[in-house]
Amino acid sequence: MRELGYDDISLKPKKCIVNSRKECDTSVQLGKHKFDMPIIPANMKSVVDIKTCEFLAENNWFYIYHRFGNEDICNFIKKMHNLDYIASISVGINGDSYKLLNEILSKDLLPDYITIDVANAWSEKSKKMVKEIKNNFPESFLIVGNVATAEAVEEIQEWGAGCCKVGLACGKTCITKHKTGVSRDMVSTLLDCQKVSRIPLIADGGIVHHGDISKAICCKANMVMAGHLFSGYEQSAGNIIEIDETEYKEYYGNASKYNKEELKNIEGKKILVKYRGNMKRLLVELKEDLQSSISYIGGRDLDSLRKAEYYINC
């Protein structure tokens, strides 16, 4: 079967069984916590900062703080817990991440969620980091990403990951496909990975339209991550810049020169996103659209959406 992206499929409508689309339940369980929606802003420096994390937690949305800032992560964890919010952080697989984890451990802190965030998580270095976190933070829910094949998911769940983030070279600011020739369309990625997965999958990348979120869930994603969708808002990372009397925010990939300290292995670019105002309206609209999708396919909740049928577009 040919490789498929979100534009290549359409969900099949069925008889509506709810009196109002507002009855449709969009909540999702991940680890010990339940969240209002299965959608996550990408853990990118140009998308989320501390104020973004607080805003999302306040609205009971899951978040993952990126690993590229100069902020004191220990104070961030303390602050989020003092606000009675979850603390969800990212780490890499090199020495600075081991140093950070040792500091967190020495201060007797416990992140609720830890995400190993690397471009290709199917490696011995990632396996070593999984072991480090499982040994020292056994109560933290561990997410590992990114990968794009069933073989990789199968191995990562054997390492002990609680969740796997899948997706390769699908983001709007990602140029890995053009720089390396390596990529995979998201629908095919999910259909492949879900065959072997015994842990939740996060579909990361490729979201252009709100309906793509429903398509990802139909393809067995437990949660969906999007970057550009959440960029440019008041609560998004970055400062507002004005060009010719129009306000923008910068949006760039984690592997871009704007995020790296050196011009090495550049696989991302920067774009300008027109300032969009308050993100609250986006959260409302995304929930409304997901509820509508559930009602169209004859369901009541996300589980029914995962059982929905789809057509392959010609």
C-alpha atoms as one frame of an Amber mdcrd trajectory, in Angstrom:
protein
   0.000   0.000   0.000   1.250   3.472  -0.846   2.326   5.819   1.914  -0.545
   7.942   3.221  -0.771  11.366   4.831  -3.750  13.096   6.395  -4.900  14.565
   3.067  -5.114  11.045   1.637  -7.963   9.853   3.880 -11.462  10.996   4.879
 -13.503   9.719   7.815 -16.704   7.794   7.031 -19.874   9.389   8.447 -22.394
   7.296  10.380 -25.707   7.858  12.143 -25.451  10.427  14.936 -26.344   8.939
  18.335 -26.044  12.053  20.538 -28.616  14.807  21.047 -25.895  17.446  20.843
 -22.265  17.350  19.808 -21.543  18.970  23.175 -22.254  15.579  24.758 -19.208
  14.054  23.062 -16.374  13.342  25.510 -12.930  14.500  24.350 -11.062  13.648
  27.553  -8.032  11.370  27.493  -6.037   9.497  30.119  -2.241   9.585  29.989
  -0.465   8.025  32.902  -2.074   8.960  36.213  -3.861  12.045  34.896  -6.870
  12.767  32.701  -6.824  15.758  30.370  -9.613  17.666  28.672  -8.251  17.166
  25.162  -5.875  14.770  23.360  -3.923  17.603  21.730  -0.452  18.819  22.748
   1.458  21.888  21.556   4.849  20.775  20.268   7.656  20.947  22.818   9.518
  23.504  20.719  11.264  26.613  21.981   9.294  28.735  19.498   5.945  27.294
  20.656   5.964  26.751  24.421   7.531  28.679  27.263   6.711  28.742  30.963
   3.646  30.950  30.521   2.368  28.569  27.833   2.757  25.618  30.193   0.907
  27.410  32.970  -1.900  28.427  30.605  -2.331  24.879  29.318  -2.219  23.315
  32.781  -4.754  25.842  34.023  -7.108  24.650  31.276  -6.359  20.962  31.999
  -4.484  20.401  28.742  -1.370  18.274  28.671   1.909  20.026  27.858   5.579
  19.099  27.469   8.094  21.816  28.263  10.971  21.930  25.773  14.610  21.148
  26.632  16.335  24.141  25.043  15.907  26.980  27.520  18.165  28.519  30.106
  15.433  28.412  32.737  15.949  26.665  36.052  14.039  23.432  35.481  14.085
  22.605  39.182  12.329  25.875  39.978   9.924  25.214  37.120   8.976  21.837
  38.612   8.537  23.403  42.056   6.431  26.238  40.658   4.095  23.945  38.742
   3.605  21.694  41.767   3.022  24.694  44.032   0.247  25.727  41.627  -1.125
  22.173  41.883  -0.316  21.530  38.217   1.566  18.633  36.658   5.266  19.096
  35.906   6.138  17.788  32.441   9.690  18.233  31.102  11.905  17.145  28.206
  15.444  15.793  28.197  17.902  14.747  25.529  20.389  11.871  25.567  23.684
  13.671  26.129  25.675  14.778  29.152  23.743  17.968  29.895  20.538  15.957
  30.298  22.177  13.531  32.731  23.420  16.536  34.683  19.904  18.001  34.785
  18.372  14.745  35.971  21.003  14.424  38.709  20.198  17.957  39.857  16.464
  17.194  39.936  17.159  13.997  41.867  19.456  15.743  44.349  16.689  18.239
  45.158  14.201  15.421  45.744  11.904  16.603  42.961   9.629  14.376  40.904
   8.471  15.402  37.431   5.099  13.846  36.654   6.136  13.344  33.033   9.564
  13.086  31.395   9.924  13.072  27.618  13.093  11.887  25.910  13.057  14.235
  22.940  15.426  13.441  20.070  15.050  13.374  16.288  15.639   9.604  16.104
  14.992   7.850  19.409  15.783   4.403  18.050  19.362   4.280  19.338  21.519
   2.795  22.070  21.958   6.249  23.624  18.182   6.556  23.991  18.016   3.070
  25.503  20.634   4.103  28.055  18.654   7.230  28.957  15.452   5.190  29.354
  17.272   2.968  31.848  18.587   6.023  33.707  15.119   7.519  34.082  13.425
   4.222  34.943  16.007   3.609  37.688  15.950   7.085  39.218  12.418   8.295
  38.465  10.260   5.159  38.489   7.126   7.169  39.339   7.514   9.554  36.400
   5.565   8.692  33.259   8.132   8.239  30.498   7.522   9.327  26.901  10.115
   8.478  24.250  10.317   9.964  20.745  10.540  10.282  17.900  10.366   7.174
  15.741   8.372   6.200  12.640   8.272   2.404  12.317   6.724  -0.577  14.057
  10.174  -2.068  14.651  11.261   1.011  16.568   8.085   1.173  18.678   8.395
  -2.518  19.503  11.925  -2.050  20.774  11.238   1.160  22.686   8.331  -0.334
  24.598  10.559  -3.259  25.539  12.994  -0.758  27.051  10.235   0.355  29.413
   8.753   3.482  27.833   5.230   4.365  28.930   4.393   6.134  25.669   6.006
   6.587  22.261   5.996   9.757  20.160   5.895   8.935  16.461   6.484  11.105
  13.417   9.459  11.972  11.247   9.943  15.037   9.047   6.286  16.073   8.888
   6.467  19.458  10.637   5.949  22.763   8.820   9.425  24.035   9.733  11.181
  20.680   9.366  13.439  20.269   6.322  14.824  16.848   7.256  13.078  15.331
   4.220  14.896  17.686   1.871  18.246  17.594   3.653  18.463  13.833   4.226
  15.906  12.110   2.032  14.428  10.457   5.139  10.743  10.955   5.989   7.431
   9.179   6.416   3.812  10.283   5.996   1.849  10.350   9.242  -1.098   8.086
   8.435   1.225   5.310   7.279   3.405   5.887  10.331   0.450   5.429  12.670
  -1.023   2.449  10.839   2.359   0.729  10.998   3.212   1.580  14.601  -0.189
   0.750  16.070   0.111  -2.854  14.868   2.667  -3.636  17.565   2.144  -0.921
  20.163   1.026  -1.900  23.654   1.622   1.647  24.909  -0.008   4.971  23.963
   1.144   6.684  20.775   1.512  10.436  20.290   1.256  11.458  16.623   3.753
  14.289  16.187   3.647  16.485  13.101   1.745  17.056   9.899  -1.328  18.717
  11.406  -2.572  21.366   8.972  -6.339  21.336   9.490  -8.270  20.726  12.707
  -9.807  17.632  11.118  -6.344  16.091  10.843  -6.479  15.592  14.603  -9.545
  13.371  14.265  -7.858  11.453  11.445  -4.810  10.811  13.640  -6.991   9.475
  16.440  -8.895   7.301  13.958  -5.495   5.828  13.031  -5.039   4.859  16.685
  -3.113   7.829  18.051  -3.858   8.371  21.742  -2.751  11.984  21.581  -1.728
  14.390  18.821   1.095  16.950  18.855   1.090  20.077  16.686   3.486  23.001
  16.393   2.371  25.603  13.862  -1.230  25.266  15.039  -0.249  26.771  18.411
   2.273  29.355  17.216   1.675  33.086  17.037  -0.666  33.441  20.014  -0.420
  35.671  23.055   0.366  32.615  25.184   2.799  31.134  22.638   6.526  31.480
  23.124   8.399  34.419  21.676   7.974  38.155  21.465   5.709  40.004  19.089
   7.624  41.686  16.277   6.217  44.331  13.956   6.969  44.486  10.239   5.258
  47.104   8.043   2.635  47.699  10.744   1.761  43.987  10.922   2.474  41.959
  14.075   4.120  38.536  13.905   5.755  35.900  16.064   8.675  33.742  14.976
   8.162  30.012  14.525  11.221  27.828  13.953  12.180  24.190  14.197  14.203
  22.702  17.028  16.873  21.706  14.505  17.085  25.190  12.972  20.005  27.575
  13.322  17.744  29.802  15.426  17.621  27.127  18.120  21.130  25.667  17.868
  24.264  27.228  19.271  26.261  26.202  16.219  25.662  25.786  12.499  25.750
  22.013  12.594  23.179  19.458  11.394  20.647  22.120  10.458  17.331  20.477
   9.561  14.850  23.242  10.384  13.823  26.679   9.165  12.046  29.781  10.454
   8.772  31.323   9.338   6.805  34.310  10.583   3.286  33.724  11.879   0.821
  36.607  12.046  -0.087  37.432  15.632  -3.330  35.603  16.443  -4.346  37.030
  19.810  -5.549  34.985  22.780  -5.096  31.215  22.561  -8.217  30.566  24.625
 -10.438  30.776  21.559  -8.266  28.171  19.802  -8.721  25.734  22.692 -12.488
  26.190  22.527 -12.596  25.794  18.739 -10.427  22.677  18.764 -12.729  21.048
  21.301 -15.835  22.024  19.342 -14.380  20.612  16.132 -13.322  17.352  17.771
 -16.768  16.948  19.347 -18.341  17.523  15.934 -16.080  14.893  14.408 -17.087
  12.345  17.035 -20.767  13.063  16.389 -20.347  12.716  12.601 -18.851   9.228
  12.875 -21.631   8.040  15.184 -19.711   8.110  18.435 -19.724   9.508  21.948
 -16.039   9.644  22.847 -12.479   9.253  21.603 -12.642   5.458  21.753 -15.460
   5.488  19.202 -13.350   7.749  16.982 -10.531   5.192  17.162 -12.980   2.607
  15.820 -14.157   4.840  12.979 -13.764   3.862   9.355 -12.080   5.925   6.682
 -11.880   6.170   2.912  -8.668   6.458   0.955  -9.063   9.441  -1.337  -8.345
   8.979  -5.027
